[in-house]
Amino acid sequence: MKSDLHDLQLLLDSKVPILVIASYEEPRVLEMLTDLAVTRTLPLFVWSITDGLNRLGFGEKPEEGDKLDDCGVLEAIKADSTPSLYVLCDFHPYLKGEPRNIRLLREIAMHHNQLGHTVVLLSHQIELPNEVKRYSARFELSMPTEEQLMHLVREEASAWSTSQGGVPVRSSSDTFKKLVQNLKGVSIEDARQLVRAAIYDDGVIDDSDIPEMNKAKFALMDMEGVLSFQYDTAEFGEVGGLVKLKEWLERRQDSFLESDTAMDAPKGIMLLGVQGGGKSLAAKAVAGMWSLPLLRLDFGALYNKYHGETERNLREALKLADMMSPCVLWLDEIEKGISTSQSDSGISARVLGTLLTWMSERRSKAFIVATSNDISQLPPELVRKGRLDEIFFVDLPKHGIRKDIFRIHLEKRSQDPMHFDLTTLANISDGFSGAEIEQVIVSALYSVAASDAELSMSALQEAIQGTNPLSVVMEEKIHQLRDWATERCVFADE
């Protein structure tokens, strides 16, 4: 890409002794560096542990069979009096605990004015020792644009069609656009790999390919643990109630997904409510409704006993969310990871600062869905308008919504809702959350299975009567939460 070539040329012009390029696209980087070297008539050498030192571009090559090791190549660079461009591929292991190599690299950098060399360290991930970090600059390849991705998909579809004797790839224009949107954040070669997997399976690009492609895309990012990819994203048909929330999301869907809209893209929402009220299912349904990948941030995996590691884990997780965009980032039970407590040596405060900075400065389309059971533990700067667009209160389901929840979970378990009096079930389950209604059905099914009988109204009624809902067990706390939300939140069901 022209912009990358221009930026790389500026770095070389600035006479930086050490240039760090963290990328999996080694051939693309070497091609760019070769173009620059030829333009400048600058000798270009490339080293790897397997091939030793070789010259690219033009001019005489090193002697055949010259297999310099890690230390030997640094000594050769230091001894070379002709200003040159040296690319060391996958050199990072030889800088960890290797004082001689660190010293040699530092001497090459310190004598840059006399030697004139630029050393490029090229690998998938590079952490420089402190001794040489100040002599370095980092360069990142830009990601392909939407137009380039569109061209790539058409190119691969045409290639598949040719291989099949002219049979075209079947897809709708909407699905085609969704595929391109979800390819953002990966390199050209990775995007090509993902597109081929989608096309060569059956010659069709449809909605079923999007979740599979996003799962493969997440695996390429290699961040399992702190962030998890939620493969099963619910449709809003599986969520009872939440009418206001559904309307809010529908009105903002185009503004979030379209790149040329004049409207500000929505940033995110907070879902506050009673445990088991459907907040987690609603978070999944947002991703399902917008056909986006859903990433769940695990605050338990985020925290680390070593100083600075927790904040680094968060930065890496947020960077991945940027790379996966457009996506939905689900911050589940956020109060467990960010609180106003002072008992953790300031880790929570630093994590909060990192998160707030990212929320304010991000340019990627990562839509936040934060869920919380107790907003009183959250700092006010997190929930103010501007950080998030709205706070929705997910209350215990009302009568009509309870009927819908019974119907949804009965159908999910191959039970015909017409065989049950849903009105009566909704009446006697007053105060039950959606999760508790689901467990009533599960419990009743186990009861009748023990006697080899069919699910019946009496079995469901018995299961309801044998359940103490959370609204009874924690009545006072739920009343306090509802009173707090009345003046401060939008009720998701109204």
C-alpha positions in Angstrom: 0.0 0.0 0.0 1.3 3.4 -1.0 0.7 5.0 2.4 2.8 2.2 4.1 5.6 2.7 1.7 5.6 6.5 2.3 5.5 6.1 6.1 8.4 3.6 5.9 10.4 5.9 3.8 9.9 8.7 6.3 11.3 6.5 9.1 14.3 5.7 7.0 14.8 9.4 6.3 14.7 10.1 10.0 17.8 8.0 10.4 16.4 5.7 13.2 19.1 3.1 13.9 16.7 0.2 14.8 13.3 -0.2 13.2 10.9 -2.7 14.8 8.2 -4.2 12.6 5.8 -6.7 14.3 3.9 -8.5 11.5 3.1 -11.9 10.2 3.4 -10.6 6.7 7.1 -11.1 6.2 7.0 -11.4 2.4 5.0 -8.1 2.1 7.4 -6.3 4.4 10.5 -7.6 2.5 8.9 -6.5 -0.8 8.4 -3.0 0.5 11.9 -2.8 1.9 13.3 -4.1 -1.4 11.5 -1.3 -3.3 12.9 1.3 -1.0 16.4 -0.1 -1.2 16.3 -0.2 -5.0 15.0 3.4 -5.2 17.8 4.6 -2.9 20.5 2.3 -4.3 20.9 1.1 -0.7 22.4 -2.4 0.0 19.7 -4.6 1.5 20.6 -7.8 3.5 18.3 -10.3 5.1 19.2 -12.7 7.8 17.4 -15.7 9.3 18.8 -18.5 11.5 18.1 -21.1 8.7 19.4 -19.2 5.7 22.1 -17.0 7.2 22.8 -13.6 5.6 21.7 -13.0 2.0 21.5 -9.9 -0.1 18.3 -8.9 -1.8 17.6 -6.4 -4.5 20.8 -5.8 -6.5 24.5 -6.0 -6.2 26.9 -8.7 -5.0 25.7 -11.3 -2.6 27.6 -12.6 0.5 29.8 -15.6 -0.1 27.8 -18.8 -0.8 27.4 -20.9 2.3 27.9 -18.0 4.7 25.7 -19.2 7.6 26.3 -16.6 10.2 24.7 -17.2 13.6 22.9 -14.6 15.7 26.0 -13.2 17.3 28.0 -13.5 14.0 25.5 -11.4 12.0 25.7 -8.6 14.5 29.5 -8.6 14.4 29.3 -8.6 10.6 27.0 -5.6 10.7 29.2 -3.7 13.1 32.3 -4.4 10.9 30.6 -3.3 7.7 31.6 0.2 6.7 29.1 0.6 3.8 25.8 2.1 5.0 23.2 -0.7 4.5 19.8 -1.9 5.4 19.8 -5.1 7.4 16.6 -7.1 8.1 16.9 -9.7 10.9 13.9 -12.1 10.7 12.7 -13.7 14.0 15.7 -12.3 15.9 13.7 -11.7 19.1 14.7 -15.0 20.9 18.4 -13.9 20.6 17.8 -10.7 22.6 16.4 -12.4 25.7 19.1 -13.1 28.2 21.9 -12.6 25.6 24.1 -9.8 27.0 26.6 -10.0 24.1 23.9 -9.6 21.4 22.3 -6.7 23.3 25.6 -5.0 23.6 26.4 -5.5 19.9 23.1 -4.1 18.8 23.5 -1.1 21.1 26.9 -0.4 19.8 25.6 -0.5 16.2 22.9 1.9 17.2 25.2 4.2 19.1 27.6 4.4 16.1 24.8 5.0 13.6 26.3 8.4 12.5 29.5 6.6 11.6 28.2 3.3 10.2 24.9 4.5 8.7 23.2 1.2 9.1 19.5 0.7 9.7 18.7 -2.6 11.4 15.1 -3.9 10.9 13.9 -6.4 13.4 11.0 -8.3 11.7 8.9 -10.8 13.5 5.3 -11.5 14.7 6.0 -10.0 18.1 9.0 -8.1 19.4 9.9 -6.8 22.9 13.1 -4.9 22.9 15.5 -4.8 25.9 15.6 -1.5 27.7 19.2 -1.0 26.7 18.3 -0.5 23.0 14.7 0.6 23.2 15.5 4.3 23.1 17.3 3.9 19.7 14.3 2.3 18.1 11.0 3.2 16.3 8.1 1.0 15.6 6.3 0.6 12.3 2.9 -1.0 11.8 1.4 -2.1 8.5 -2.0 -0.7 7.8 -5.0 -2.9 7.5 -6.7 -3.3 4.1 -9.5 -0.8 3.4 -13.1 -1.7 2.7 -12.6 -1.3 -1.0 -9.6 -3.6 -1.0 -11.5 -6.2 0.9 -14.4 -5.9 -1.5 -12.1 -6.4 -4.4 -10.5 -9.4 -2.7 -13.9 -11.1 -2.1 -14.8 -10.6 -5.7 -11.4 -11.9 -6.8 -11.8 -15.1 -4.8 -15.4 -15.6 -5.9 -14.3 -15.2 -9.6 -11.5 -17.7 -9.0 -13.9 -20.3 -7.5 -16.3 -19.8 -10.3 -13.6 -20.4 -12.9 -12.5 -23.6 -11.1 -16.2 -24.8 -11.2 -16.7 -24.3 -14.9 -18.4 -20.9 -14.6 -20.8 -21.7 -11.8 -21.2 -18.4 -9.9 -20.9 -18.0 -6.1 -24.3 -17.5 -4.7 -24.8 -14.6 -2.2 -27.1 -11.7 -1.5 -25.7 -8.1 -1.6 -26.5 -7.7 2.1 -24.6 -10.8 3.1 -21.7 -9.8 0.8 -21.5 -6.5 2.7 -21.6 -8.2 6.1 -18.8 -10.5 5.0 -16.6 -7.5 4.0 -17.5 -5.6 7.2 -16.4 -8.6 9.3 -13.1 -9.0 7.5 -11.8 -5.7 8.8 -8.9 -5.8 11.1 -7.0 -8.7 9.4 -4.2 -8.6 6.8 -4.8 -9.2 3.1 -3.5 -12.8 3.3 -5.5 -13.7 6.4 -8.6 -12.1 4.8 -8.0 -14.2 1.7 -7.8 -17.4 3.8 -11.0 -16.6 5.6 -12.9 -15.8 2.3 -11.7 -19.0 0.7 -12.9 -21.0 3.7 -16.4 -19.4 3.4 -16.6 -19.9 -0.4 -15.0 -23.3 -1.0 -17.2 -25.1 1.5 -20.3 -25.0 -0.7 -20.0 -22.1 -3.2 -22.4 -20.0 -1.2 -21.9 -17.0 1.0 -24.8 -16.7 3.4 -25.5 -15.6 7.0 -24.3 -19.0 8.4 -20.8 -18.2 7.1 -20.4 -15.0 9.2 -20.2 -16.7 12.7 -17.8 -19.3 11.4 -15.6 -16.7 9.8 -15.5 -14.6 12.9 -14.5 -17.6 15.0 -11.7 -18.3 12.6 -10.7 -14.6 12.6 -10.6 -14.6 16.4 -8.4 -17.7 16.4 -5.9 -15.9 14.1 -5.7 -13.0 16.7 -4.5 -15.6 19.3 -6.0 -14.0 22.5 -7.9 -16.8 24.1 -8.2 -16.4 27.9 -8.6 -12.7 28.6 -11.1 -12.4 25.8 -13.4 -15.2 24.7 -15.3 -15.5 21.4 -19.0 -16.2 22.0 -19.9 -18.4 19.2 -23.6 -18.8 20.0 -25.2 -15.3 19.7 -29.0 -15.3 20.4 -31.7 -13.8 18.3 -34.0 -11.3 20.0 -36.8 -13.8 19.4 -35.2 -15.8 22.1 -35.4 -12.9 24.5 -38.7 -12.1 26.2 -39.7 -8.5 26.6 -37.0 -5.7 26.4 -39.2 -3.8 23.8 -37.6 -0.5 24.5 -34.1 -1.9 24.2 -35.0 -3.6 20.9 -36.4 -0.4 19.5 -33.3 1.6 20.6 -31.0 -0.9 18.9 -33.0 -1.0 15.7 -32.9 2.8 15.3 -29.1 2.8 15.6 -28.2 -0.3 13.7 -27.5 1.5 10.4 -25.6 4.3 12.0 -23.3 1.7 13.6 -22.8 -0.5 10.6 -22.7 2.0 7.7 -19.4 3.8 7.2 -20.8 6.8 5.3 -23.6 7.8 7.6 -23.6 11.4 8.9 -24.9 10.3 12.3 -22.5 9.6 15.2 -22.0 5.9 15.7 -23.4 4.6 19.0 -20.8 3.7 21.6 -22.4 1.3 23.9 -25.0 0.6 26.7 -25.1 -0.5 30.3 -27.6 -3.2 31.2 -28.4 -3.0 34.9 -30.8 -5.4 36.7 -31.6 -8.4 38.8 -29.5 -11.6 38.5 -31.1 -13.9 36.0 -33.2 -11.2 34.4 -31.8 -11.7 30.9 -29.0 -9.2 30.7 -26.5 -11.8 29.4 -28.9 -13.1 26.9 -29.7 -9.5 25.8 -25.9 -8.9 25.3 -25.7 -11.9 23.0 -28.8 -10.8 21.2 -27.3 -7.4 20.3 -24.5 -9.2 18.4 -27.0 -11.6 16.8 -29.3 -8.8 15.8 -26.5 -6.8 14.1 -24.7 -9.9 12.8 -21.5 -9.0 14.6 -18.9 -11.1 16.5 -19.4 -11.1 20.2 -16.3 -10.8 22.5 -16.6 -11.4 26.2 -14.1 -9.8 28.5 -13.3 -12.0 31.5 -12.2 -9.8 34.4 -11.2 -12.9 36.4 -8.6 -13.8 33.7 -7.6 -10.2 33.3 -6.1 -9.7 36.8 -2.6 -10.8 37.4 -0.5 -10.8 40.6 2.5 -9.3 38.8 2.8 -5.5 38.8 1.6 -4.0 35.5 0.5 -7.3 33.9 -3.2 -6.6 34.6 -3.2 -3.3 32.7 -1.2 -4.9 29.9 -3.7 -7.7 29.6 -6.5 -5.1 29.4 -4.6 -3.1 26.7 -4.1 -6.3 24.7 -7.7 -7.2 25.0 -8.9 -3.8 23.9 -6.5 -3.8 21.0 -7.9 -7.1 19.9 -11.5 -5.7 20.1 -10.3 -2.8 17.9 -8.9 -5.3 15.4 -12.1 -7.4 15.5 -14.3 -4.4 14.9 -17.0 -4.0 14.0 -17.9 -6.1 17.0 -19.8 -6.2 20.3 -17.6 -6.1 23.4 -19.4 -7.6 26.3 -18.1 -6.5 29.7 -19.9 -9.0 31.9 -20.6 -8.1 35.6 -18.3 -5.2 35.2 -18.5 -4.2 38.9 -16.4 -7.3 39.7 -13.4 -5.9 37.8 -13.8 -2.2 38.3 -14.8 -0.9 41.7 -13.9 2.0 43.9 -12.2 -0.3 46.4 -8.7 0.7 47.6 -7.8 -2.7 48.8 -6.0 -3.9 45.7 -2.9 -1.6 45.7 -4.5 0.6 43.1 -4.9 -2.0 40.4 -8.6 -1.3 39.9 -7.9 2.4 39.6 -5.3 1.8 36.9 -7.6 -0.7 35.1 -10.4 1.9 35.2 -8.0 4.6 33.8 -7.0 2.3 30.9 -10.6 1.5 30.1 -11.8 5.1 30.3 -8.9 6.3 28.0 -9.8 3.7 25.4 -13.5 4.5 25.6 -12.8 8.2 25.0 -10.1 7.8 22.3 -11.1 4.7 20.3 -12.0 5.2 16.6 -12.9 1.5 16.0 -16.5 0.3 15.9 -16.5 -1.8 19.0 -20.0 -1.5 20.6 -19.8 -2.0 24.4 -22.5 -3.9 26.3 -21.7 -3.7 30.0 -23.8 -5.7 32.4 -24.0 -5.1 36.1 -26.0 -6.4 39.1 -25.0 -3.5 41.4 -24.2 -0.2 39.8 -23.5 1.3 43.3 -20.0 -0.3 43.1 -19.1 1.5 39.8 -17.4 4.8 39.7 -19.6 7.7 38.3 -17.1 8.6 35.6 -17.7 5.2 33.9 -21.5 5.5 33.6 -21.8 9.1 32.7 -23.3 10.1 29.3 -20.6 10.3 26.7 -18.8 7.1 27.8 -21.9 5.1 27.1 -25.1 6.1 25.3 -27.7 4.8 27.7 -28.3 2.8 30.9 -31.2 0.3 30.6 -32.8 -1.3 33.6 -33.8 -4.9 33.1 -36.5 -5.5 35.6 -38.2 -8.8 36.6 -40.5 -9.8 33.7 -44.2 -8.7 33.9 -47.1 -11.0 33.3 -47.1 -10.9 29.4 -43.4 -11.3 29.2 -43.4 -14.3 31.6 -45.9 -15.9 29.1 -43.4 -15.3 26.3 -40.5 -16.7 28.3 -42.5 -19.9 29.1 -43.4 -20.2 25.4 -39.7 -19.7 24.3 -38.2 -22.3 26.7 -41.0 -24.8 26.1 -40.4 -24.6 22.3 -36.6 -24.8 22.8 -37.2 -28.2 24.6 -39.6 -29.5 21.9 -42.7 -28.9 24.0 -45.9 -27.6 22.3 -46.9 -24.4 24.3 -50.5 -24.9 23.1 -50.7 -27.9 25.5 -50.2 -25.6 28.5 -52.1 -22.8 30.2 -49.5 -20.1 29.8 -51.7 -17.5 31.5 -52.0 -19.6 34.7 -48.2 -20.3 34.6 -47.5 -16.6 34.3 -49.9 -15.8 37.1 -48.4 -18.1 39.7 -44.8 -17.3 38.7 -45.0 -13.6 39.7 -41.6 -12.3 40.8 -39.7 -15.0 38.9 -36.8 -14.0 36.6 -36.3 -15.4 33.2 -33.6 -17.7 34.4 -35.8 -19.0 37.2 -38.6 -19.7 34.7 -36.2 -21.7 32.6 -35.1 -23.7 35.6 -38.7 -24.4 36.5 -39.2 -26.1 33.1 -35.9 -28.0 33.4 -36.8 -29.2 36.9 -40.3 -30.3 35.8 -38.8 -32.2 32.8 -36.5 -34.1 35.1 -39.4 -35.0 37.5 -41.6 -36.4 34.7 -38.6 -38.2 33.1 -38.1 -40.2 36.3 -41.6 -41.6 36.1 -41.4 -41.9 32.2 -44.3 -39.4 31.9 -45.1 -36.4 29.7 -44.6 -32.9 30.8 -47.8 -31.6 32.3 -49.3 -28.5 33.9 -49.2 -30.1 37.3 -45.5 -30.8 37.0 -44.8 -27.2 36.1 -47.0 -25.9 38.9 -45.3 -28.2 41.4 -41.9 -26.9 40.2 -43.0 -23.3 40.6 -44.3 -23.9 44.1 -41.0 -25.5 45.1 -38.9 -22.5 44.0 -38.0 -19.5 46.2 -37.3 -16.8 43.6 -34.6 -14.2 44.1 -37.3 -11.5 44.4 -38.3 -13.1 47.7 -34.9 -14.0 49.0 -33.4 -10.6 48.3 -36.6 -8.5 48.3 -35.2 -5.4 50.0 -32.1 -5.2 47.8 -34.2 -5.5 44.6 -36.6 -2.8 45.8 -33.6 -0.5 46.4 -32.2 -1.3 43.0 -35.5 -0.6 41.3 -36.0 2.7 43.2 -32.5 3.8 42.1 -33.2 3.0 38.5 -36.5 4.8 38.4 -35.0 8.2 38.2 -31.7 7.3 36.3 -32.4 4.6 33.8 -34.5 3.7 30.8 -36.7 0.6 31.6 -35.9 -1.9 28.9 -39.4 -3.5 29.0 -41.6 -0.4 28.9 
